[in-house]
Amino acid sequence: MIALPIAVPSTQDERAIPKAGERLTRDAYGRPMTYLRISLTDRCNLRCVYCMPAIGMKFAPRDELLTDDELLAVVRASAKIGFSKMRLTGGEPTVRPHVADLVREIAHTPGVDDVAMTTNGLLLARLAQDLKDAGLKRVNVSIDSLKSDRFTAITRGGKIEKVWAGIEAAEAAGLSPIKLNAVVVRGQNEDEVADLAALTMTHPWQVRFIEVMPLEGVGTVHDEGLVTTAETIELIERDHGELEPLEAPLGDPARVYRMPGAIGTIGFISPVSQPFCSFCNRIRLTADGKLRLCLLRNDEVDVRDILRGGGDENDLIEQIRYGVWRKPWGHGLAEGDRNTGRGMSQIGG
């Protein structure tokens, strides 16, 4: 067994540290931790304005990224201590080689009940059926505009026709319920939120509007472009009438509504104006093997060193337990904490 850095911060109670052999499901604040978001790669085939800077983006050397076997070792260890839901992210997860094989292995891991993916959809048309057959249950697809030229500008090169084909392929394969993610940025797409919401009138999808966040390299996009959820709701209700609030699944960060006469739903994710830290149930595994304890805090726990330093599964489990216990209460934006340290593509969304 190798030594692990389990120094107890003075601000937390030593009694909150899980004891060896316990099945960990809660952090030091009592929140259940059951959801692991796994970044398969820090690479992406788009350069969205709210995710990556236009120039100067640096990617990790490939030998620093987790191998398939290393990634699966983390999944198995996590599943043994209560993580039952896995979401594959990036970068763009579909550019990872052998992605369907990875999905199959994750989906067949004892203790894993649910495997989903967040994708930009560019490669989904040819991958959707293989992913479904491998055990993927559903997808979230990013689509910030319905206008071809604007979509290309926001994504710095994306083709909305390919994304739409991917959405249709995902629906045909049964990767449902489909959720469409739109990051709302002032001066870029806030005038389209009513049109995006209108997709739910004819499709059984959930369109989710997300407040832009001040991540590394794109902080000015947040500072100049934040559109709060309250404003987005006003824009939608101005065109479509009052929204009906619905009950969201336990642990879902979205507040869910339905437009009058719609067959789909609308979700609002408001990390800036209405944080959901009190019921956060997730941590993130970066592509280079760090456990990111909070999306917006530069605090990580290394698991790659355990994997490459001769540690066994028990060592890995203890490191994950240590990271979960150390998870902070909240992201600290209200207190002016903006030290995120990495961009979204480097963290895993």
Sequence and secondary structure as in RCSB ss.txt:
>XXXX:A:sequence
MIALPIAVPSTQDERAIPKAGERLTRDAYGRPMTYLRISLTDRCNLRCVYCMPAIGMKFAPRDELLTDDELLAVV
RASAKIGFSKMRLTGGEPTVRPHVADLVREIAHTPGVDDVAMTTNGLLLARLAQDLKDAGLKRVNVSIDSLKSDR
FTAITRGGKIEKVWAGIEAAEAAGLSPIKLNAVVVRGQNEDEVADLAALTMTHPWQVRFIEVMPLEGVGTVHDEG
LVTTAETIELIERDHGELEPLEAPLGDPARVYRMPGAIGTIGFISPVSQPFCSFCNRIRLTADGKLRLCLLRNDE
VDVRDILRGGGDENDLIEQIRYGVWRKPWGHGLAEGDRNTGRGMSQIGG
>XXXX:A:secstr
         TTS GGGS  TT    B TTS B  EEEEE  S  S   TTTS SS      GGGS  HHHHHHHH
HHHHHTT  EEEEESS GGGSTTHHHHHHHHHTSTT  EEEEEE STTHHHHHHHHHHHT  EEEEE   SSHHH
HHHHHTS  HHHHHHHHHHHHHHT  S EEEEEEBTTTTGGGHHHHHGGGGTSS EEEEEE    TT HHHHHHH
B  HHHHHHHHHHHH   EEE   TT   EEEE TT SSEEEEE TTTS  GGG  EEEE TTSEEESSTTS  E
EE HHHHHTT  HHHHHHHHHHHHHH  S   GGGT     S HHHH  
